[in-house]
Amino acid sequence: MADTCPVIEKSRAEAFSDGVIAVAITLLALDLHVPPPGSGSLGTQLAHNWPNYVAYVVSFVTIGIIWINHRAMLSRLHSLDHSALILNLILLMTVVALPFSTSLMAAYLRAPHGEKLAAAVYGGSFLLMALAFVALQVYILAERRQLLHERITPELRAAVFRRNAVGVVPYAIATAGAFLSPYVTLAVCALLAVYYAMPGTSVGAPDAD
């Protein structure tokens, strides 16, 4: 079915994807609660909730980077086909799951039980998102090169793929590291967020519109 499906204008997929990512990044803020008055020092309560703030920042930056890279990916295309849309939906599904895994990580980071599993779910959610993005890029860059603009050279396709694939191994390490300590997972994910937020390290930076 996918082979016979005509190419599809990318504008609707772009608008839908932007909306889904915007909802996911907004949902992260729902886990930031205001401490009730009269329950102790406000500063102490805010400091006690630091896992919520750290997990929020890491996930917010990561989703923001995915949005930047997604926009860059679409800038390289003149259209999409059915299979590309399905792979894009799978990617969006992993993005929307991040608010749940972020809340789980924040709630269990300092818990006496379940903290390692929560961290593994958190790291695993980033790993699945990275794998989904790589799968979409491989399909576009290797299987459906006719969807790309003519300006996208083989050298550029190879560079884009390398930049996409580089995050998979660290996220796998973050997921496995959860069973050593949940702080390993949080630290690796935070370092990756900082790395990709730096100028020139975004997946689509050199060729984004």
N, C-alpha and C positions, 0 to 999 in steps of 0.2 A: 504493500500500500504506500509506504514512504517513497518508493522509487518512482511511482506514477503520480504522486502528488505534485502539483505545480508549485513553483517558488512563491513565496508569500512576502508581501511588503513588510518591512521590519518596524514600521512606525507603531503599529498596534502592540506588537510584542515589546517594544521599547517602553511604551507608556504603561503597559500592564506590569512589566518588571520593575519599573521605577516605583509604582504604587505599592507593590508587594514589599519591596525592600524598605520603603519609607515606613510602612506599618510595622515591619519587624524591628526596625531601629527605634521606633517610638515605644513599642511594647517593653523595651528594656527599662525605661524609666518607671514603669509600674512597680518595680521592686524596690524603688527608693522611697522609703516611708519616713514621714515626719515623726520624731519621737514625741509622745504625748506629754504635755506639761505636767509638772508635779511628780514625775517618776524618777527624779534624780537630776544631777547636773546635765545640762544640755551638751556641754563639751564632752563629758564622759560617754553619754549615749551615742553621740556622733562618732566618737573614736571607736566605740564598741562595734559599730556597724561598718567598719572599714572593709570587710570582705565584699559587701554589697557594692561599695563605690569602686573598688578595684576591678571586680568582675564586670561591672557596668562599663567602665572606661575601656577595658580590653575588648569586650564584645562590640561596643559602639565603634571603636576605631577599626576593628576587623570588618564589620559589616560595611562601614563607610568605604574601606579600601576595596571590598568586593564590588560595591556600586561603581567606584571609579574604574576598576578593571572591566566591569561589565559594559560600561559605556564605551570604553576603548575598544572592546571586542566588537560591539555593534558598529562602531565607526569604520571598522575594516570591511563590513558587509554591505552589499547593496540589496540583499534579500535573504530570506530564510526558507527552509523547507520543513516538512512535517516532522522529520526526525530531530532536526535542530530545535524545534519548538518543544518537543517532548523532553529532550535533554535540558533545555532551559527551565522547564517546569520542575524537573528533578532538582536542579540547582536551587531554584527558589524555595522548594520544599525544605531543603537543608538550611537555608537562611532563616526561614520562619521558625525553625526548631530552636534556634540559638537563644531566644529569650527564655525558653523553658530550661535549657541546660545551664544558662547563666544564673537563673534563680536557684536552681538545684545546687550549683557550686557554691554560691554565696551562703546558702542556708546550712550546708553540711561541711564547709571548709574546716571549722573548728569543733565539729561534733565528735563525740567519742566513738561512734559507730556509723558506718556508711559513708564516711568522708572519702575513702579511696574509690569506691564505686561511683560516687557523685563526680569526682574529678575525672574518672575514666569516661563517663558520659559526656562531660564538658569537653575534654580533649578529643573524644571521638566525634563529637558534633562538628568541630572544626575540621577534623580529618575528612569526614564525609563531604563537607562543603568543598574542601580543596580537591578531592577526587572527582566530585561532580563537575567542578569548573574545568579540571583537566580533561575529563571525558568530552565535555562540550567543545573545548578548544581543539582536541585531537580530531574530532569529527569534522569540524569546520576547516581546520588547517590542512588535514591530510586526506579526508574522504570527500569533501565537497568544496574543492578549491574554486569551482565555478561560482560560488556564492560570494567570493571575495572581490574587492575592487582590484583593478589591474595594477595599481600602484604597489600592491603587496607582493614583494619579491620572495623567492625561496629562502633567501638569507634572513629576511624579516620574519617569515613564518617560523624558521628554526629558532630565532632569538626569542620570539613570543612563547614558543613551546617551552624552552628552557626556563624562562622566567616563571611560567605557570607551574612547572613541575618541581621547582626548588623548594616549595613550601610543604610538599607532601611528607617528606621524611621527618622534618622537625615536628610536625603535628602527630606523626606516628610515635615519635619519641615522647611527646607530651602525654599521649594516651597511655603508653606503656609505663611511663614514669609515675603515673597516678598510684600504682601499686607499691611504689617506694614511699612517696609522700605526695599529697595533693598540692603542696606548695611547689613541687617540681613542675607539675602541669601548669599551674598558674604562672609560674616564672617563664616557662618556655613560650606559652601563648602571649604573654606580655611582651617578651623580647621580639617575637615575630611581628606583633602589632607595631612596635616602635620601629623595627627595621623597615617594614613596608610603608610606614608613614613618612619615612625620610625621602626627600626629593631624589628622583632618579631611580628608585627601587620599585616603584609600582609596576605591575605586570604590563600595563599598556602605556606607560609614560612616554616612551620615545616616539610612538606613532599615533597617540590619541589626537582627536581633532581639537 
